[in-house]
Amino acid sequence: MAEEQACCVVSVSGETEPAAGPWSCSGVVLSRRPGLVLCQGAVFAPFLRDGPAAWAQPRALPPDALQPCPRLLVLQPPALGLDTPPAPQSPAVGLRQHEARLLALVPCGAFQQALARAFGRAERWRFGGEAAGDDPRALHWFAWLRVPGLDTPGGGWTARAGAGCLRKGEGLLACGSPFGALCPDLFLNTLSRGVVSNMAGEENALILTDARCLPGTEGGGAFLPSPAGSRLVAVIAASFCWKGAEWVGLTLLCSLAAILRSSAAVLDDAGVVVPPVPGRVAAVQARGGQDPLGWAALVECGAAWGSGVLLAPRLLLTCRHVVEAGAPLRVTPAPGPGGAAAVLGGRVVFATEESSPFDVAVVELEESVPGFVPLRLADTFLPGEEVSVVGFGALGRACGPSVTAGVLSAVVAVAGRPVMLQTTCAVHGGSSGGPLVSSRSGRLLGIVASNTRDTSAGATYPHLNFCVPVTVLQPPIARYRRTGDPSAFAVLNRVGEGVRAAWRLQRQPGPPSKL
């Protein structure tokens, strides 16, 4: 595949402590005439003369910013019909190995600014793996390598695309090497599929995706797949995102176009002519004229906040735990194209009892949502079908609703009726109350209630979550809209023990669940 041939592993090693190495990460081959590789800059951290303080520099760092004699190697998969000169074989069978030299370490200013604005310090965001040596100051630094062994007669630049026209929910293909150079004969250029979850900054300099990447894939590429051929749109900056103690399960990307803009002076000094990044127009994935992003709204109640689903111009469904603080309620629908988000007041007309397994609340808005488009409700559920969750977890409060994709992993039924939906979409704090949507039909399947938390280990699992099926909610919703009587929802408090046991995540009888 083109993605695998465009990616590589970068290994850095030295003879003096503490930079004995080798240290490694993934990389992308940007050009084969001249041979250029781009990778994440943090791999050079052990070799900086000035130590971590060097990351505070506002300008590019030249090669002499490193300690003497680090050896740079680029590992590639075997050539597949490419007109490339022979290269020495690495110890891993069949891999090509090239000597490289550093042109410069370059900070991406647009990405740095987007990081500062989108990720609040109070929310304790962390990136990368669990190693104590991870330095967030290096996140926006990237390294340009000159690799003569990649020079190819007639070669050119890897197909690229700008990130400015990306759409949330659009498919991405990430390519990187888990664990870097540790075992490249097994892990070199592993692929992972996901969607654009959220974006921030100038021309979408910062991108979040739910494509699953492991440590070592930093520096790898994110590609826009298409029948005409994939195009490189971004570089993996960090494989893991954490928010406090919660694993978010998303991957942080930096727009390639933003890196190229920040690197213009360095590449110009090296005599490298960079062709313009082609523009593109991304088609919005419209299913029956409906956009699930327009169904979601941010719901804030005092210090608590979550998501909601707009069922009518003045009717919103959310979770009880989002609004139970009793403070004044603020609802912010997702803005339309080119429009600003309006903050609307609202009041809770019904909330399920604490003892009810269904965590649901109904909100009447003080004003109608402009341009509301009625949604369609599902009446059947197909285990294994592709689905997506829209909500205000992750960057939602700063950048509008986030999108994550997965499958409907299970439909839990009691007495033949679905009472719980499970999905593999990444769900985070702030996603509660958001819509679960069928990618096939575009219909609303349910609302997100929670992800999974192991109370004994204190761990969260964003890719196993639970939703209230819309078929449970549809009859009381229809009755309420017909009568205006909130008691129509009281049926959600009167459920049998089988439903309660399912939502307690335990078999009955049995010991209390730890989930």
C-alpha positions as CSV (number, residue, x, y, z in Angstrom):
1,M,0.0,0.0,0.0
2,A,1.1,3.6,-0.7
3,E,0.8,4.5,3.1
4,E,3.3,1.8,4.0
5,Q,5.8,2.8,1.4
6,A,5.6,6.4,2.5
7,C,6.4,5.7,6.2
8,C,9.5,4.5,8.0
9,V,11.3,4.2,11.4
10,V,13.9,6.7,12.5
11,S,16.5,5.5,14.9
12,V,19.0,7.8,16.8
13,S,21.9,6.5,18.8
14,G,25.1,7.9,20.3
15,E,28.3,6.6,22.0
16,T,28.1,8.8,25.2
17,E,25.7,8.6,28.1
18,P,22.9,9.4,28.7
19,A,22.3,9.2,25.0
20,A,23.4,5.7,24.4
21,G,20.1,4.7,22.8
22,P,19.0,3.8,20.4
23,W,16.0,6.0,20.6
24,S,13.4,5.7,17.9
25,C,10.1,6.8,16.5
26,S,8.1,6.6,13.3
27,G,8.6,8.9,10.3
28,V,7.2,9.8,6.9
29,V,9.1,10.0,3.6
30,L,8.1,13.5,2.2
31,S,10.3,13.5,-0.9
32,R,12.5,11.1,-2.9
33,R,14.2,13.9,-4.9
34,P,15.8,15.0,-2.6
35,G,15.3,12.2,-0.1
36,L,13.6,13.9,2.9
37,V,12.1,12.3,6.0
38,L,10.0,14.1,8.6
39,C,9.6,12.8,12.2
40,Q,8.6,13.9,15.7
41,G,11.3,16.0,17.3
42,A,11.1,14.5,20.8
43,V,13.2,11.5,19.8
44,F,16.2,13.8,19.8
45,A,15.6,14.9,23.5
46,P,18.4,12.8,25.0
47,F,20.9,14.4,22.6
48,L,20.3,18.1,23.1
49,R,23.3,20.0,24.4
50,D,21.1,22.4,26.5
51,G,18.8,19.6,27.7
52,P,15.0,20.2,27.9
53,A,15.5,23.9,28.0
54,A,16.2,23.8,24.3
55,W,12.4,23.2,23.7
56,A,11.7,26.7,24.9
57,Q,13.5,28.2,21.8
58,P,11.1,30.0,19.4
59,R,13.2,29.2,16.4
60,A,14.6,26.1,14.6
61,L,17.5,24.3,16.2
62,P,20.4,23.5,13.9
63,P,22.4,20.2,13.9
64,D,25.0,21.6,16.3
65,A,22.3,21.9,19.0
66,L,22.9,18.2,19.4
67,Q,25.7,16.4,21.2
68,P,28.5,15.1,18.8
69,C,28.1,12.1,16.6
70,P,24.6,10.8,17.0
71,R,24.0,8.2,14.3
72,L,20.7,8.5,12.4
73,L,19.2,5.5,10.6
74,V,16.0,5.3,8.5
75,L,14.4,1.8,8.2
76,Q,12.0,1.1,5.4
77,P,10.0,-1.9,4.2
78,P,11.3,-3.8,1.1
79,A,10.8,-2.0,-2.2
80,L,7.6,-3.0,-4.1
81,G,8.5,-2.3,-7.7
82,L,9.9,1.2,-6.9
83,D,12.7,2.5,-9.0
84,T,15.0,3.0,-6.0
85,P,18.8,2.4,-5.7
86,P,19.8,-0.7,-3.7
87,A,20.2,-0.1,0.1
88,P,21.9,-2.1,2.8
89,Q,19.8,-4.6,4.6
90,S,19.1,-4.1,8.3
91,P,19.3,-7.0,10.7
92,A,15.5,-7.3,10.4
93,V,14.9,-9.5,7.4
94,G,14.2,-7.6,4.2
95,L,14.2,-4.1,5.6
96,R,16.1,-1.4,3.9
97,Q,18.4,0.8,6.0
98,H,19.6,4.3,5.1
99,E,22.1,6.7,6.8
100,A,20.6,10.1,7.5
101,R,21.6,13.5,8.8
102,L,19.6,16.1,10.6
103,L,18.8,19.3,8.7
104,A,17.0,21.0,11.7
105,L,14.6,20.6,14.5
106,V,11.6,22.9,13.8
107,P,8.8,24.1,16.1
108,C,5.3,24.4,14.6
109,G,3.9,27.6,15.9
110,A,0.3,27.1,14.7
111,F,0.2,23.7,16.4
112,Q,1.6,25.1,19.6
113,Q,-1.0,27.9,19.7
114,A,-3.8,25.4,19.1
115,L,-2.5,23.2,21.9
116,A,-2.5,26.1,24.3
117,R,-6.0,27.2,23.4
118,A,-7.8,23.8,23.1
119,F,-6.3,21.9,26.0
120,G,-6.9,23.6,29.3
121,R,-4.3,23.2,32.0
122,A,-7.0,22.9,34.7
123,E,-8.2,19.7,32.9
124,R,-4.8,18.1,33.4
125,W,-4.2,16.9,29.8
126,R,-1.3,14.6,29.2
127,F,0.1,13.1,26.0
128,G,2.2,10.1,25.1
129,G,2.8,7.0,27.1
130,E,3.3,6.6,30.8
131,A,7.1,7.3,30.8
132,A,8.1,9.9,33.3
133,G,10.5,11.4,30.7
134,D,7.7,12.6,28.4
135,D,8.1,16.3,28.0
136,P,5.0,18.2,26.8
137,R,7.3,21.1,25.6
138,A,8.5,18.9,22.8
139,L,5.1,18.1,21.4
140,H,5.2,20.8,18.7
141,W,8.7,20.1,17.5
142,F,9.5,18.1,14.4
143,A,12.7,17.0,12.7
144,W,13.8,17.2,9.1
145,L,16.2,14.5,7.9
146,R,18.2,14.4,4.7
147,V,18.5,10.8,3.5
148,P,20.7,10.5,0.4
149,G,19.8,6.8,0.1
150,L,16.2,7.8,-0.8
151,D,17.2,10.0,-3.7
152,T,15.4,8.6,-6.7
153,P,15.7,9.7,-10.4
154,G,12.3,11.0,-11.4
155,G,11.2,10.9,-7.8
156,G,9.0,13.5,-6.3
157,W,7.0,14.5,-3.2
158,T,4.5,12.2,-1.4
159,A,0.9,13.0,-2.3
160,R,-0.3,15.5,0.2
161,A,-3.5,17.3,1.2
162,G,-4.4,20.3,3.2
163,A,-6.2,19.9,6.5
164,G,-8.3,23.1,6.2
165,C,-11.2,21.4,4.5
166,L,-11.3,18.3,6.9
167,R,-14.7,17.4,8.3
168,K,-15.5,15.8,11.6
169,G,-16.3,12.2,11.1
170,E,-14.3,11.9,7.9
171,G,-12.2,8.7,7.6
172,L,-8.5,8.7,8.2
173,L,-5.8,6.0,7.9
174,A,-2.9,6.2,10.4
175,C,0.4,4.5,9.6
176,G,3.2,4.1,12.2
177,S,5.5,1.6,13.8
178,P,4.5,0.5,17.4
179,F,7.6,0.5,19.6
180,G,9.7,2.2,16.9
181,A,12.8,0.2,16.1
182,L,12.2,-2.4,18.8
183,C,10.9,-5.1,16.4
184,P,10.4,-3.5,13.0
185,D,10.2,-6.9,11.1
186,L,6.8,-7.3,12.9
187,F,5.5,-3.8,13.5
188,L,6.9,-1.6,10.8
189,N,4.2,0.6,9.3
190,T,1.2,-0.8,11.0
191,L,-2.1,0.6,9.8
192,S,-5.0,1.9,11.9
193,R,-8.3,3.2,10.7
194,G,-10.4,6.0,12.4
195,V,-12.2,9.3,11.8
196,V,-11.5,13.0,12.3
197,S,-12.8,13.4,15.9
198,N,-12.1,17.1,16.3
199,M,-9.9,20.0,15.1
200,A,-8.5,23.3,16.4
201,G,-6.2,26.1,15.3
202,E,-5.5,27.9,12.1
203,E,-6.4,25.8,9.1
204,N,-7.0,22.9,11.5
205,A,-3.4,22.8,12.6
206,L,-4.4,20.4,15.4
207,I,-6.4,17.3,14.7
208,L,-7.7,14.5,17.0
209,T,-8.5,11.1,15.6
210,D,-9.9,7.9,17.1
211,A,-7.4,5.8,15.1
212,R,-5.7,3.7,17.7
213,C,-1.9,4.3,17.8
214,L,0.7,2.9,20.2
215,P,3.9,4.4,21.6
216,G,6.5,4.5,18.8
217,T,4.0,5.6,16.2
218,E,4.8,9.3,16.9
219,G,6.1,10.8,13.6
220,G,4.0,8.5,11.5
221,G,1.5,9.7,9.0
222,A,-2.3,10.2,8.8
223,F,-3.7,9.8,5.3
224,L,-7.0,10.6,3.6
225,P,-7.9,7.5,1.7
226,S,-9.6,7.8,-1.7
227,P,-10.0,5.7,-4.8
228,A,-7.5,8.0,-6.6
229,G,-4.9,7.3,-4.0
230,S,-4.2,8.2,-0.4
231,R,-2.9,11.7,0.5
232,L,-0.8,12.5,3.6
233,V,-2.6,15.2,5.6
234,A,-1.0,15.1,9.1
235,V,1.8,13.7,11.3
236,I,1.2,11.8,14.5
237,A,2.4,14.0,17.4
238,A,1.3,11.8,20.4
239,S,-0.1,8.4,20.4
240,F,-2.1,8.6,23.7
241,C,-4.2,11.4,25.3
242,W,-5.0,11.4,29.0
243,K,-7.4,13.8,30.8
244,G,-6.6,13.7,34.5
245,A,-6.7,10.0,35.3
246,E,-9.0,9.2,32.3
247,W,-7.5,7.6,29.3
248,V,-9.2,9.4,26.4
249,G,-8.1,6.9,23.7
250,L,-7.5,9.4,21.0
251,T,-4.4,10.2,18.9
252,L,-3.1,13.8,18.5
253,L,-2.1,14.9,15.0
254,C,-0.4,18.0,13.6
255,S,-1.4,19.2,10.1
256,L,1.4,18.6,7.6
257,A,0.6,22.0,5.9
258,A,1.2,23.7,9.3
259,I,4.6,22.0,9.6
260,L,5.6,22.9,6.1
261,R,4.7,26.6,6.8
262,S,6.8,26.6,9.9
263,S,9.7,24.9,8.1
264,A,9.8,27.2,5.1
265,A,13.0,29.0,6.1
266,V,14.9,25.8,7.0
267,L,13.9,24.1,3.7
268,D,14.8,27.2,1.7
269,D,18.3,27.3,3.3
270,A,18.7,23.6,2.4
271,G,17.8,24.4,-1.2
272,V,14.6,22.4,-1.1
273,V,11.7,23.6,-3.2
274,V,8.4,22.5,-1.7
275,P,5.5,22.2,-4.1
276,P,2.2,23.8,-2.9
277,V,0.0,21.5,-0.8
278,P,-3.0,20.8,-3.1
279,G,-6.3,22.2,-1.9
280,R,-9.3,20.0,-1.7
281,V,-13.0,20.1,-1.0
282,A,-14.2,17.4,1.3
283,A,-17.8,16.2,0.9
284,V,-19.8,16.2,4.1
285,Q,-21.1,12.7,4.7
286,A,-24.8,13.6,4.4
287,R,-27.2,10.7,5.0
288,G,-30.7,11.6,3.9
289,G,-29.8,15.3,4.2
290,Q,-29.1,14.9,7.9
291,D,-26.0,15.9,9.8
292,P,-25.7,14.2,13.3
293,L,-23.4,17.1,14.4
294,G,-26.5,19.3,14.3
295,W,-28.4,17.0,16.7
296,A,-25.9,17.5,19.5
297,A,-25.8,20.3,22.1
298,L,-23.6,21.2,25.0
299,V,-25.5,21.1,28.3
300,E,-24.1,23.0,31.3
301,C,-25.6,22.9,34.8
302,G,-23.4,24.6,37.4
303,A,-20.0,22.9,37.3
304,A,-21.4,19.8,35.6
305,W,-21.6,19.6,31.8
306,G,-22.3,17.0,29.2
307,S,-24.1,16.5,25.9
308,G,-27.7,16.4,24.7
309,V,-29.8,15.3,21.7
310,L,-32.2,17.8,20.1
311,L,-35.5,16.0,19.4
312,A,-37.5,19.1,18.5
313,P,-36.8,22.8,18.2
314,R,-37.4,23.3,21.9
315,L,-37.0,19.7,23.3
316,L,-33.7,18.1,24.4
317,L,-32.8,14.8,25.8
318,T,-29.8,14.3,28.1
319,C,-28.7,12.3,31.1
320,R,-29.9,12.8,34.6
321,H,-26.4,13.0,36.1
322,V,-25.7,16.0,33.8
323,V,-28.4,18.2,35.2
324,E,-28.9,16.9,38.7
325,A,-27.0,19.8,40.3
326,G,-30.1,21.9,40.1
327,A,-28.2,25.0,39.0
328,P,-29.4,27.2,36.1
329,L,-29.3,25.3,32.8
330,R,-27.5,26.5,29.7
331,V,-27.8,24.7,26.3
332,T,-25.5,25.5,23.4
333,P,-26.5,23.8,20.1
334,A,-23.7,23.0,17.7
335,P,-23.3,26.0,15.3
336,G,-24.4,25.7,11.7
337,P,-22.0,26.3,8.8
338,G,-20.5,29.7,9.3
339,G,-22.7,30.5,12.2
340,A,-22.0,31.3,15.9
341,A,-23.3,29.1,18.6
342,A,-26.3,30.6,20.6
343,V,-26.6,29.9,24.3
344,L,-30.2,29.1,25.3
345,G,-31.8,28.7,28.7
346,G,-33.8,25.7,29.6
347,R,-35.6,23.9,32.4
348,V,-35.7,20.2,33.4
349,V,-39.3,19.0,33.0
350,F,-38.5,15.4,33.9
351,A,-35.5,13.4,35.3
352,T,-35.5,9.7,36.2
353,E,-35.2,8.7,39.8
354,E,-31.9,7.8,41.2
355,S,-33.1,4.2,41.5
356,S,-34.0,4.0,37.8
357,P,-31.5,2.2,35.6
358,F,-32.2,4.6,32.8
359,D,-30.1,7.8,33.3
360,V,-32.4,10.2,31.4
361,A,-33.6,13.8,31.7
362,V,-35.9,15.9,29.5
363,V,-35.3,19.6,29.0
364,E,-37.6,22.2,27.5
365,L,-35.7,25.2,25.9
366,E,-36.8,28.8,26.4
367,E,-36.3,29.4,22.7
368,S,-36.4,27.4,19.5
369,V,-33.2,26.2,18.0
370,P,-32.7,28.1,14.6
371,G,-32.7,25.9,11.6
372,F,-33.6,22.7,13.4
373,V,-33.8,19.6,11.2
374,P,-35.9,16.8,12.5
375,L,-34.0,13.6,13.1
376,R,-35.1,10.0,12.4
377,L,-35.4,7.4,15.0
378,A,-34.3,3.8,14.6
379,D,-36.6,0.9,15.4
380,T,-34.1,-2.0,14.9
381,F,-30.5,-2.6,16.0
382,L,-27.9,-4.7,14.1
383,P,-25.0,-6.0,16.2
384,G,-21.8,-5.3,14.3
385,E,-23.1,-2.4,12.3
386,E,-20.9,0.7,12.1
387,V,-22.0,3.5,14.4
388,S,-20.7,6.9,15.7
389,V,-21.0,8.9,18.8
390,V,-21.3,12.7,18.8
391,G,-20.7,14.6,22.0
392,F,-18.9,17.2,23.9
393,G,-16.2,15.0,25.5
394,A,-12.5,15.5,24.6
395,L,-12.2,19.0,23.0
396,G,-16.0,19.5,22.8
397,R,-16.3,22.5,25.1
398,A,-13.4,24.3,23.3
399,C,-14.0,23.2,19.7
400,G,-17.6,22.0,19.3
401,P,-18.8,18.4,19.3
402,S,-16.4,15.5,18.8
403,V,-17.0,12.4,16.7
404,T,-15.8,8.9,17.4
405,A,-16.6,5.8,15.3
406,G,-16.9,2.1,16.1
407,V,-19.4,-0.7,15.9
408,L,-22.5,-1.7,17.8
409,S,-20.8,-4.4,19.8
410,A,-23.8,-5.8,21.7
411,V,-27.6,-5.4,22.1
412,V,-28.7,-6.4,25.5
413,A,-32.4,-7.5,25.6
414,V,-34.7,-8.4,28.5
415,A,-37.9,-10.3,27.6
416,G,-37.1,-9.8,23.9
417,R,-36.8,-6.0,24.1
418,P,-33.5,-4.1,23.8
419,V,-32.7,-2.3,27.1
420,M,-29.0,-1.5,26.6
421,L,-26.7,-0.9,23.6
422,Q,-22.9,-1.4,23.8
423,T,-20.5,0.2,21.4
424,T,-16.7,0.4,20.7
425,C,-16.8,4.2,20.0
426,A,-14.4,6.1,22.3
427,V,-16.6,7.8,24.9
428,H,-15.2,10.3,27.5
429,G,-16.3,12.5,30.3
430,G,-18.7,15.1,28.7
431,S,-20.1,12.7,26.1
432,S,-23.0,11.6,28.3
433,G,-26.3,12.4,26.7
434,G,-24.9,12.6,23.2
435,P,-26.4,10.8,20.2
436,L,-25.5,7.3,19.1
437,V,-26.0,7.2,15.3
438,S,-26.1,4.4,12.7
439,S,-23.5,5.1,10.0
440,R,-25.6,2.9,7.7
441,S,-29.0,4.6,8.0
442,G,-28.2,7.9,9.7
443,R,-30.9,7.2,12.3
444,L,-30.6,7.9,16.0
445,L,-30.0,4.6,17.9
446,G,-29.9,5.9,21.4
447,I,-28.2,8.3,23.9
448,V,-24.8,7.7,25.6
449,A,-25.1,7.0,29.3
450,S,-21.6,6.0,30.4
451,N,-18.3,4.4,29.5
452,T,-16.8,1.6,31.7
453,R,-14.8,2.1,34.9
454,D,-13.2,-0.6,36.9
455,T,-13.8,0.5,40.5
456,S,-11.2,-1.8,41.9
457,A,-8.4,-0.7,39.5
458,G,-9.5,2.9,39.0
459,A,-9.2,2.5,35.3
460,T,-11.6,3.8,32.6
461,Y,-12.2,2.0,29.3
462,P,-13.5,4.5,26.7
463,H,-14.0,1.8,24.0
464,L,-16.7,-0.1,26.0
465,N,-19.7,2.1,26.7
466,F,-23.4,1.9,27.3
467,C,-26.3,3.7,25.6
468,V,-30.1,3.8,26.3
469,P,-31.9,2.5,23.2
470,V,-34.2,5.0,21.5
471,T,-36.9,2.3,21.4
472,V,-37.1,2.6,25.2
473,L,-37.5,6.4,25.0
474,Q,-39.7,6.7,21.8
475,P,-43.2,5.9,23.4
476,P,-42.9,8.4,26.3
477,I,-41.4,11.0,23.9
478,A,-44.4,10.6,21.6
479,R,-46.9,10.8,24.4
480,Y,-45.2,13.9,25.9
481,R,-45.2,15.7,22.6
482,R,-48.8,14.9,22.2
483,T,-50.0,15.8,25.7
484,G,-47.3,18.0,27.1
485,D,-47.6,16.0,30.4
486,P,-44.1,15.1,31.9
487,S,-45.6,12.1,33.6
488,A,-45.4,10.4,30.3
489,F,-41.8,9.6,31.2
490,A,-42.6,8.1,34.6
491,V,-42.6,4.7,32.9
492,L,-38.8,4.9,32.9
493,N,-38.9,4.6,36.7
494,R,-41.1,1.5,36.6
495,V,-38.9,-1.3,35.2
496,G,-38.3,-4.9,36.2
497,E,-35.4,-6.5,38.0
498,G,-34.0,-7.9,34.8
499,V,-33.4,-4.4,33.4
500,R,-32.0,-3.1,36.7
501,A,-29.5,-6.1,36.8
502,A,-28.4,-5.4,33.2
503,W,-27.6,-1.8,34.0
504,R,-25.9,-2.7,37.3
505,L,-23.5,-4.7,35.0
506,Q,-24.0,-7.9,36.9
507,R,-25.8,-11.2,36.7
508,Q,-28.7,-11.8,39.0
509,P,-28.3,-13.4,41.5
510,G,-24.6,-12.7,42.1
511,P,-22.1,-10.5,43.9
512,P,-22.0,-6.8,43.2
513,S,-20.2,-5.9,40.0
514,K,-16.9,-4.1,40.2
515,L,-17.8,-2.2,37.0
